């Protein structure tokens, strides 16, 4: 099967410019802190995916169906009402840590947090580290 063209593609956009363009001061501050947590946990440099997602640890995925796509292992997006945290929920190793994380909501493939102070940053960092360790 041919490689799928994902709607959201990696871009050459500046992560710093994107984060500095966030109008809400608290969300901008949380975004910069979350960026540092993810950089520290992954040891990777952030990349923009589309216009509003920051991803770490690029990966090439091949599904059982044969579908292939390029994506990232972990990432986040500052949305109007919350942050979408990608990749950390996909690890069975993180189920126990979820109970220690703090206040969050779950989506199909991501976690939603309203603000960084709602969660324990050290637990989030451990979750990121476990998620990127998965092949």
Buried (B, 14 or more C-beta within 10 A) or exposed (E): EEEBEBEBEBEEBEBEEBBEEBEEEEBBBBBBEBBEBBBEBBEBEBBBBBEBBBBBBEBEEEEEEEEBBBBBBBBBBBEEEBBBBBBBBBBEBBEEBBEEBBEBEEEEEBBBBBEBEBBBBEBBBBBBBBBBEEE
